[in-house]
Amino acid sequence: MSLHEIDLQIDQGAEVLRPGDEEYDDAARVFGATGRPALVARPRSPDEVAAAVAYGVRHEMPVSVRSGGHSVLGHGTNTGGVVIDLARMDAVEVLDADRRLVRVGGGAQWGAVAAALDPHDWGLTAGDTTSVGVGGLTLGGGIGWMVRRHGLAIDNLVGARVVSADGRLVTASATEHPDLFWALRGGGGNFGVVVDFDFVAQQVGNVHVGRVAYLLEDPVDLLLRWRYAMRRAPEELSSTLVLMPELPGSPPAAMVLLCYAGEPGAPVSEADAAIEPLLELGTVVEASVAERRYADVLEDAHHPPGIRMVGRNILAPTLSTDLAEAIARLHRSPGPAAVAVRSLGGAFGRVPAEATAFAHRDAEVLVVCGLMVPADVPDAEVEPMLAPWQDVAVHGTGTYLNFQGSATPADLAAAYPPATYARLAAVKAAYDPDNVFALNHNIEPAGRGAVS
Ligand SMILES: Cc1cc2nc3c(=O)[nH]c(=O)nc-3n(C[C@H](O)[C@H](O)[C@H](O)COP(=O)(O)OP(=O)(O)OC[C@H]3O[C@@H](n4cnc5c(N)ncnc54)[C@H](O)[C@@H]3O)c2cc1C
């Protein structure tokens, strides 16, 4: 097929935007980044996805695959390449109501998914932000409000249809292309374009969500008391302890964000009993807990203007006293840095490490640092500003790549133990031997290179 024919095919099929088109500027922009791609394709079918991939391959252009456009590294756009924007492939379809089996388009956003499942009293544990995409969040793992109750988003995934680098439509599940299915659950967007995901939704009634703010007296004591409470908490309760730095107009602060997702129809007293210990961690200055539909819990997020958020994270098997002290030092550093410590365990921890490409199932907590620096600070100046983070980072045995604001060989090595990485590289070689899908936390096809 000639380049001219491919151009015709893509023009007649997928909606295509090029520089100068009315919607192009919006289409070139993602959360926190702006690119200047040669073309943005908005396919509506697997065939149109395959045509867009073929276009990128034939023209030897970088290919971005975009779902919700919230990649923290701006991978959903590029300069000079092709963007495959899956926004038109966002349907949520019930395949089997008895099994709560739902098919979700690869370009759907989590707020819309929660709204579509709500009338059935179903939900899917995913992120906490409406506009984050099902594609990127799921392929990286997906840590949300019900992680201790229902695990990661991938733990509820039973199948996916993928357009591979050579344009084939492949179904991946426990029985079909099981190696690919394993890799999709944590290996990111390395293996093809997922046109839809099949999930088993959970029965979700009302959830109890809230926020408890404490007088910031002794962050180490607060962290250790929170650890004690969460180790005894039922897995219906997930929570995140947040330490906010001093910002113009607001003093440093400490708070716990919580979500209790019990059995539908369970008495409120069960939620109250689970939440009560979090009200006793320190001097409470403000507390609000409300019963809400799960679909109403997700919120939208906006990138703060003029600020660059530099994200780093670790998965730690234990929230030790040493780690709590390192977190407190980071919080006090001039950064300024916000630190969020998410509780894990429960259903998250019951999945064997080798069952999915997300391997760090023994983690007690995910510690996320968001360093807030002026947008114009060059990269070379950012790294020294992260020095206080290094004291925290040494306590990690893993990294969650979806929150990681850097993409280095060390990040890949932290995310994937050697055996996991070797298996991912072998799957990559089978489904994308020429590394067409490289704008991501990139796994080199086996035989071409390895993580150092
Ligand atoms: C404000 C904000 C809140 C967040 N909250 C959470 C949270 O609560 N929990 C959590 O776990 N993570 C969270 N994240 C991190 C989030 O999971 C990642 O940033 C994720 O990559 C975003 O997915 P996306 O589809 O929106 O992004 P995109 O930029 O569209 O995609 C990210 C990458 O995923 C791949 N990809 C996306 N869709 C497909 C597809 N259909 N087929 C193949 N590859 C694909 C591509 O490699 C792409 O570069 C948050 C991020 C932000 C910015």
Ligand as a Chemical Component Dictionary entry (heavy atoms), coordinates in Angstrom:
data_LIG
# 
_chem_comp.id                   LIG 
_chem_comp.type                 NON-POLYMER 
_chem_comp.pdbx_formal_charge   0 
_chem_comp.three_letter_code    LIG 
# 
loop_
_chem_comp_atom.comp_id 
_chem_comp_atom.atom_id 
_chem_comp_atom.alt_atom_id 
_chem_comp_atom.type_symbol 
_chem_comp_atom.charge 
_chem_comp_atom.model_Cartn_x 
_chem_comp_atom.model_Cartn_y 
_chem_comp_atom.model_Cartn_z 
_chem_comp_atom.pdbx_ordinal 
LIG C1  C1  C 0 -4.853 14.443 38.205 1  
LIG C2  C2  C 0 -4.415 13.025 38.190 2  
LIG C3  C3  C 0 -5.002 12.121 39.077 3  
LIG C4  C4  C 0 -4.606 10.782 39.080 4  
LIG N1  N1  N 0 -5.187 9.923  39.962 5  
LIG C5  C5  C 0 -4.826 8.621  39.946 6  
LIG C6  C6  C 0 -5.412 7.693  40.856 7  
LIG O1  O1  O 0 -6.242 8.044  41.690 8  
LIG N2  N2  N 0 -5.016 6.390  40.782 9  
LIG C7  C7  C 0 -4.095 5.963  39.885 10 
LIG O2  O2  O 0 -3.808 4.763  39.868 11 
LIG N3  N3  N 0 -3.513 6.811  39.031 12 
LIG C8  C8  C 0 -3.855 8.122  39.048 13 
LIG N4  N4  N 0 -3.226 8.998  38.211 14 
LIG C9  C9  C 0 -2.159 8.508  37.349 15 
LIG C10 C10 C 0 -2.769 7.917  36.086 16 
LIG O3  O3  O 0 -3.155 6.576  36.323 17 
LIG C11 C11 C 0 -1.748 7.952  34.948 18 
LIG O4  O4  O 0 -1.313 9.264  34.740 19 
LIG C12 C12 C 0 -2.352 7.372  33.671 20 
LIG O5  O5  O 0 -1.323 7.150  32.725 21 
LIG C13 C13 C 0 -3.382 8.296  33.080 22 
LIG O6  O6  O 0 -4.123 7.614  32.130 23 
LIG P1  P1  P 0 -4.796 8.403  30.926 24 
LIG O7  O7  O 0 -5.419 7.397  30.059 25 
LIG O8  O8  O 0 -5.615 9.521  31.450 26 
LIG O9  O9  O 0 -3.515 9.056  30.248 27 
LIG P2  P2  P 0 -2.995 9.047  28.741 28 
LIG O10 O10 O 0 -1.981 10.144 28.719 29 
LIG O11 O11 O 0 -4.104 9.107  27.784 30 
LIG O12 O12 O 0 -2.306 7.645  28.616 31 
LIG C14 C14 C 0 -1.144 7.357  29.352 32 
LIG C15 C15 C 0 -0.384 6.260  28.628 33 
LIG O13 O13 O 0 -1.119 5.058  28.734 34 
LIG C16 C16 C 0 -1.056 4.347  27.490 35 
LIG N5  N5  N 0 -2.429 4.191  27.018 36 
LIG C17 C17 C 0 -3.517 4.908  27.377 37 
LIG N6  N6  N 0 -4.614 4.369  26.848 38 
LIG C18 C18 C 0 -4.212 3.301  26.122 39 
LIG C19 C19 C 0 -4.893 2.318  25.363 40 
LIG N7  N7  N 0 -6.218 2.310  25.256 41 
LIG N8  N8  N 0 -4.169 1.351  24.745 42 
LIG C20 C20 C 0 -2.821 1.337  24.860 43 
LIG N9  N9  N 0 -2.124 2.235  25.590 44 
LIG C21 C21 C 0 -2.820 3.195  26.213 45 
LIG C22 C22 C 0 -0.158 5.133  26.578 46 
LIG O14 O14 O 0 1.149  4.621  26.692 47 
LIG C23 C23 C 0 -0.202 6.514  27.156 48 
LIG O15 O15 O 0 0.972  7.246  26.936 49 
LIG C24 C24 C 0 -3.599 10.348 38.183 50 
LIG C25 C25 C 0 -2.994 11.250 37.317 51 
LIG C26 C26 C 0 -3.399 12.573 37.307 52 
LIG C27 C27 C 0 -2.726 13.529 36.371 53 
# 
loop_
_chem_comp_bond.comp_id 
_chem_comp_bond.atom_id_1 
_chem_comp_bond.atom_id_2 
_chem_comp_bond.value_order 
_chem_comp_bond.pdbx_ordinal 
LIG C1  C2  SING 1  
LIG C2  C3  SING 2  
LIG C2  C26 DOUB 3  
LIG C3  C4  DOUB 4  
LIG C4  N1  SING 5  
LIG C4  C24 SING 6  
LIG N1  C5  DOUB 7  
LIG C5  C6  SING 8  
LIG C5  C8  SING 9  
LIG C6  O1  DOUB 10 
LIG C6  N2  SING 11 
LIG N2  C7  SING 12 
LIG C7  O2  DOUB 13 
LIG C7  N3  SING 14 
LIG N3  C8  DOUB 15 
LIG C8  N4  SING 16 
LIG N4  C9  SING 17 
LIG N4  C24 SING 18 
LIG C9  C10 SING 19 
LIG C10 O3  SING 20 
LIG C10 C11 SING 21 
LIG C11 O4  SING 22 
LIG C11 C12 SING 23 
LIG C12 O5  SING 24 
LIG C12 C13 SING 25 
LIG C13 O6  SING 26 
LIG O6  P1  SING 27 
LIG P1  O7  DOUB 28 
LIG P1  O8  SING 29 
LIG P1  O9  SING 30 
LIG O9  P2  SING 31 
LIG P2  O10 DOUB 32 
LIG P2  O11 SING 33 
LIG P2  O12 SING 34 
LIG O12 C14 SING 35 
LIG C14 C15 SING 36 
LIG C15 O13 SING 37 
LIG C15 C23 SING 38 
LIG O13 C16 SING 39 
LIG C16 N5  SING 40 
LIG C16 C22 SING 41 
LIG N5  C17 SING 42 
LIG N5  C21 SING 43 
LIG C17 N6  DOUB 44 
LIG N6  C18 SING 45 
LIG C18 C19 SING 46 
LIG C18 C21 DOUB 47 
LIG C19 N7  SING 48 
LIG C19 N8  DOUB 49 
LIG N8  C20 SING 50 
LIG C20 N9  DOUB 51 
LIG N9  C21 SING 52 
LIG C22 O14 SING 53 
LIG C22 C23 SING 54 
LIG C23 O15 SING 55 
LIG C24 C25 DOUB 56 
LIG C25 C26 SING 57 
LIG C26 C27 SING 58 
# 
